[in-house]
Amino acid sequence: MKTLTRQAPAKLNLTLDVLGKREDGYHEMKMVMTSVTLADTVTLASEPGEGIVLSSNLGFLPVDGKNLAVSAALRLKEETGADWGKLTIGLEKRVPVCAGMAGGSSDAAAVLVGLNELLGLGLTSDRQIYNSARVGSDLPNSHQESTP
């Protein structure tokens, strides 16, 4: 079994200005953010088998594609065709859920970066930004419509 653990840090918005609505229905925003030491721990494990299993210390979190960490893994598999066998994602949540501190988004980003390393996919930073944009609008992304 191959395993990898990553920290998924929270962020705080120091300022947030809504600039207007975009054509895709989302809002254009200008923010000043800062990182904080508060972080979730994301553990990835690949072993023989099939599927994705998510476990968390918070029993109310979705464990399917509605969870951004699972969604990120599914998008990466779709993008790369990676064969990880059975993937287990462990989330030790410390960042408050639905608090605007990017907990779920940071978890998803940790999954994308972690799987790239764990599986030796060799994805470039541009490719990782493209994949993060496909998972959610608040993951770091380039706002580009085309693939790099």
HUKA-V510215 format. One record per residue. RES is the residue in three letters. PHI is phi in whole degrees, -180 to 180 (999 if undefined). Layout:
RES,PHI + RES,PHI
This chain:
MET,999 + LYS,-100 + THR,-132 + LEU,-153 + THR,-123 + ARG,-134 + GLN,-89 + ALA,-120 + PRO,-73 + ALA,-82 + LYS,-139 + LEU,-121 + ASN,-85 + LEU,-87 + THR,-142 + LEU,-149 + ASP,-117 + VAL,-88 + LEU,-93 + GLY,153 + LYS,-88 + ARG,-89 + GLU,-62 + ASP,-84 + GLY,95 + TYR,-81 + HIS,-105 + GLU,-80 + MET,-132 + LYS,-120 + MET,-133 + VAL,-115 + MET,-123 + THR,-138 + SER,-84 + VAL,-132 + THR,-80 + LEU,-64 + ALA,-152 + ASP,-85 + THR,-110 + VAL,-113 + THR,-115 + LEU,-112 + ALA,-136 + SER,-116 + GLU,-147 + PRO,-58 + GLY,133 + GLU,-143 + GLY,96 + ILE,-127 + VAL,-122 + LEU,-112 + SER,-127 + SER,-149 + ASN,-77 + LEU,-112 + GLY,-66 + PHE,-88 + LEU,-72 + PRO,-66 + VAL,-115 + ASP,-115 + GLY,-65 + LYS,-75 + ASN,-85 + LEU,-61 + ALA,-66 + VAL,-68 + SER,-58 + ALA,-62 + ALA,-63 + LEU,-64 + ARG,-63 + LEU,-65 + LYS,-64 + GLU,-62 + GLU,-69 + THR,-106 + GLY,71 + ALA,-57 + ASP,-110 + TRP,-106 + GLY,70 + LYS,-95 + LEU,-105 + THR,-110 + ILE,-112 + GLY,-105 + LEU,-115 + GLU,-99 + LYS,-83 + ARG,-123 + VAL,-74 + PRO,-57 + VAL,-75 + CYS,60 + ALA,-103 + GLY,73 + MET,-105 + ALA,67 + GLY,-59 + GLY,-66 + SER,-65 + SER,-66 + ASP,-60 + ALA,-63 + ALA,-63 + ALA,-64 + VAL,-65 + LEU,-61 + VAL,-68 + GLY,-64 + LEU,-66 + ASN,-58 + GLU,-75 + LEU,-59 + LEU,-96 + GLY,61 + LEU,-74 + GLY,70 + LEU,-72 + THR,-74 + SER,-60 + ASP,-60 + ARG,-68 + GLN,-67 + ILE,-64 + TYR,-59 + ASN,-64 + SER,-66 + ALA,-64 + ARG,-74 + VAL,-84 + GLY,-169 + SER,-70 + ASP,-98 + LEU,-76 + PRO,-55 + ASN,-150 + SER,-95 + HIS,56 + GLN,-97 + GLU,-83 + SER,-94 + THR,-80 + PRO,-71
